[in-house]
Amino acid sequence: MELRRLTVDDLTACSDLAESRSWPREESKWEFLLTCGEGWGLFDSEGLAGTTIVTRYPELASISMVLVAERCARQGLGRRLVSHVLDTGVSTLFATAMGRPLYEQLDFHAVGFTDIHAGEFTGPISDISHIATPANLDELVSLDTKVTGITRPFLWEALLAMGSVRVSANGIAGSWRVREDMLLIGPVIADTPADACALIADSAAGNGRVRVDVHDPEVTAFVRAHGLESWGEATWMVRNADQLPGDRARYHAPILQALG
């Protein structure tokens, strides 16, 4: 079994592996993550057998895309991949119910959850926000760092270039097409749940199928009342820290679970 860095040349293999495990086929997401972070793959005689990606920020590392081919299940590949990217600093990830026992064995503990929602948004726009431009970059990064406790200007540069960022008096929301038929909304940073709902409405209305991962009961009720359905929960976990940094009460949706 060979362990090596993943590159954009491995995008098709990564997408094939994801599809084989009933994950969406999202090559644009894989490409974005491999550009932002460090991907690792295990290869056997049949090809790609397992993956993980780690995105390193100054304050912590976010681990994602932990996948193992069905033919290699229950052989310890997931543990090997995650252990390879762990260090002595703080690490975070979102865990499925299946993956959570492994992460707990690696000293991660639960600090929260997110409920994945998707569908066609049926509500009207709130019309409380406007589209940001590159001139707003410093403002976006400053607010994001204050709320998440993470310094990640490259993410906002990417969102401004490949997607859209909406700004209101009380928050910001990014969105981008993770695939042709799905607009992913996030991050959503807002002073209150009502402010988050208004930003989601402005981002989602008229844009076909959307996905947003939320945890606040008020925001959850809002998206469900306007056409989105739950796809299931993921547990937010942390290693080498008691809690996530920042003012998490104002962090209503991540940009991607993979990026925190």
C-alpha positions in Angstrom: 0.0 0.0 0.0 1.5 3.3 -1.1 0.9 6.6 0.8 1.4 9.7 -1.3 0.3 13.3 -1.7 -2.8 13.8 -3.9 -2.8 16.3 -6.7 -5.3 17.6 -9.2 -4.4 14.7 -11.4 -6.2 12.5 -8.9 -9.5 14.3 -9.1 -11.3 11.7 -11.1 -10.1 8.9 -8.8 -11.2 10.9 -5.7 -14.6 11.5 -7.2 -14.9 7.8 -8.2 -14.1 6.8 -4.6 -16.6 9.3 -3.1 -19.3 8.1 -5.5 -18.6 4.5 -4.6 -19.3 5.3 -0.9 -22.6 7.1 -1.8 -21.1 10.6 -1.5 -21.9 13.2 -4.1 -19.6 13.4 -7.1 -18.1 16.9 -6.6 -14.8 17.3 -8.4 -14.9 21.1 -8.0 -15.0 20.7 -4.2 -12.1 18.2 -4.3 -10.1 20.6 -6.5 -10.8 23.5 -4.2 -9.8 21.5 -1.1 -6.6 20.2 -2.7 -5.7 23.8 -3.7 -6.3 25.0 -0.1 -4.9 22.1 1.7 -2.8 19.0 1.7 -4.3 15.8 0.4 -3.1 12.3 1.1 -4.1 9.0 -0.6 -3.4 5.3 -0.1 -3.1 3.3 -3.3 -3.2 -0.4 -3.7 -3.0 -2.6 -6.9 -6.6 -1.6 -7.8 -6.0 2.2 -7.4 -7.0 4.7 -4.9 -8.0 3.0 -1.6 -8.4 5.9 0.8 -8.1 9.6 1.2 -7.9 12.5 3.6 -7.3 16.2 3.3 -5.9 18.6 6.0 -6.2 22.3 5.7 -3.8 24.1 8.1 -4.5 27.5 9.5 -2.3 29.3 12.0 -4.6 28.5 14.8 -5.6 24.9 14.0 -5.9 22.2 11.3 -9.2 21.0 9.7 -9.3 17.4 8.6 -11.7 16.2 6.0 -12.6 13.8 3.1 -11.7 10.7 5.1 -12.8 7.9 2.8 -11.9 4.3 2.4 -12.8 2.0 -0.5 -15.3 -0.7 0.4 -12.7 -3.4 -0.6 -10.4 -2.1 2.1 -13.0 -1.5 4.9 -12.1 -2.5 8.4 -8.4 -2.7 7.7 -7.3 0.4 9.6 -6.8 2.6 6.6 -8.9 5.4 8.0 -6.9 5.5 11.2 -3.6 5.4 9.2 -4.7 8.3 7.1 -5.9 10.5 9.9 -2.9 9.7 12.1 -0.6 10.7 9.3 -1.9 14.3 9.3 -2.3 14.8 13.0 0.3 16.8 15.0 0.5 18.2 18.5 -1.6 21.3 17.7 -5.4 21.7 17.7 -7.3 19.7 15.1 -11.0 19.8 14.2 -13.3 17.8 11.9 -16.9 16.9 11.3 -17.7 13.2 11.9 -20.5 11.0 10.6 -22.0 8.5 13.0 -19.9 5.8 11.4 -16.6 7.7 11.7 -17.1 9.1 15.2 -15.8 6.0 17.1 -12.5 6.2 15.2 -12.0 9.9 16.0 -12.8 9.3 19.7 -10.1 6.7 19.8 -7.8 9.4 18.4 -8.7 11.7 21.3 -11.2 13.9 19.5 -14.3 14.9 21.4 -17.6 16.4 20.4 -18.2 20.1 20.7 -21.3 20.6 18.5 -23.1 19.5 15.4 -24.5 20.6 12.1 -27.7 19.5 10.4 -27.2 19.3 6.6 -30.2 20.8 4.6 -30.8 20.8 0.9 -33.6 21.6 -1.5 -35.1 24.4 -3.6 -35.6 27.4 -1.4 -39.2 28.6 -1.7 -39.1 31.8 0.3 -38.7 35.4 -0.9 -35.5 37.4 -0.7 -35.2 39.5 2.4 -33.4 42.3 0.4 -31.3 43.3 3.4 -27.9 42.6 1.8 -25.7 43.6 -1.1 -22.9 41.8 -3.1 -19.4 42.3 -1.7 -16.4 43.1 -4.0 -12.7 42.6 -3.6 -12.6 46.0 -2.0 -14.4 44.4 1.0 -11.8 41.7 1.5 -10.2 43.1 4.7 -13.6 43.7 6.2 -14.7 40.1 5.5 -11.5 38.5 6.8 -11.6 40.7 10.0 -15.1 39.6 10.9 -14.5 36.0 10.0 -11.4 35.9 12.2 -13.2 37.5 15.1 -16.1 35.0 14.9 -14.3 31.8 14.0 -10.9 32.5 15.7 -9.3 31.3 12.5 -7.1 33.4 10.1 -8.0 32.4 6.5 -8.0 35.2 4.0 -7.4 32.8 1.1 -10.9 31.4 1.6 -12.5 34.8 1.2 -10.3 35.6 -1.8 -11.5 32.3 -3.3 -15.2 33.0 -2.5 -15.0 36.4 -4.1 -13.4 35.0 -7.2 -15.5 31.8 -7.7 -18.8 32.6 -6.0 -20.6 35.4 -4.2 -20.5 37.1 -0.8 -23.4 39.0 0.5 -23.0 41.7 3.2 -25.6 43.2 5.5 -25.5 45.5 8.4 -25.5 42.5 10.7 -23.5 39.8 8.9 -22.1 38.1 5.8 -22.8 35.0 3.8 -20.8 33.3 1.1 -22.1 31.0 -1.6 -20.6 29.0 -4.5 -21.6 26.2 -6.9 -20.1 23.0 -5.5 -21.6 21.4 -8.6 -23.7 22.6 -11.5 -27.0 21.7 -9.8 -26.2 22.7 -6.2 -25.4 26.1 -4.7 -23.6 25.7 -1.3 -24.3 28.6 1.1 -21.7 29.3 3.7 -20.1 30.6 5.8 -23.0 32.4 7.4 -21.9 34.9 10.1 -24.6 36.9 11.7 -25.4 38.7 15.0 -28.6 36.8 15.5 -30.5 33.8 14.1 -32.9 36.2 12.4 -30.1 38.0 10.7 -28.7 34.6 9.5 -32.1 33.7 8.1 -32.3 36.9 6.1 -28.8 36.4 4.6 -29.7 32.8 3.7 -32.9 34.0 2.0 -31.0 36.6 0.0 -28.4 34.0 -1.0 -30.8 31.2 -1.8 -33.9 32.7 -3.4 -34.1 32.1 -7.1 -30.9 29.9 -7.2 -32.4 26.5 -7.7 -31.2 23.7 -5.4 -29.2 24.9 -2.4 -27.4 23.4 0.5 -26.7 25.0 3.9 -25.5 23.2 7.1 -27.0 24.8 10.2 -27.4 24.1 13.9 -29.4 26.9 15.5 -33.1 25.8 16.1 -34.5 29.1 14.7 -32.4 28.8 11.5 -33.2 25.1 11.1 -37.0 25.8 11.4 -36.6 28.7 8.9 -34.9 26.6 6.1 -37.3 23.7 6.7 -40.3 26.0 6.4 -39.0 27.2 3.0 -38.4 24.0 1.1 -35.1 22.5 2.4 -35.0 19.0 3.9 -32.6 17.5 6.4 -29.9 15.1 5.0 -28.7 14.2 8.4 -26.4 15.5 11.1 -22.6 15.6 11.5 -20.8 16.0 14.8 -18.2 18.7 15.2 -15.2 17.4 17.0 -11.9 18.8 18.4 -8.6 17.4 19.5 -6.1 19.1 21.9 -8.6 21.8 22.9 -11.7 22.1 25.1 -13.7 24.1 22.6 -13.4 25.7 19.2 -12.0 29.3 19.2 -14.0 32.4 18.5 -17.5 33.6 19.0 -19.3 30.6 17.8 -22.8 31.8 18.7 -22.5 34.0 15.6 -21.3 31.3 13.3 -24.4 29.9 11.8 -23.1 27.8 8.9 -19.6 26.7 7.7 -18.2 27.4 4.3 -17.7 23.7 4.0 -17.6 21.0 6.7 -14.2 20.2 5.3 -12.9 23.8 6.1 -14.5 24.4 9.4 
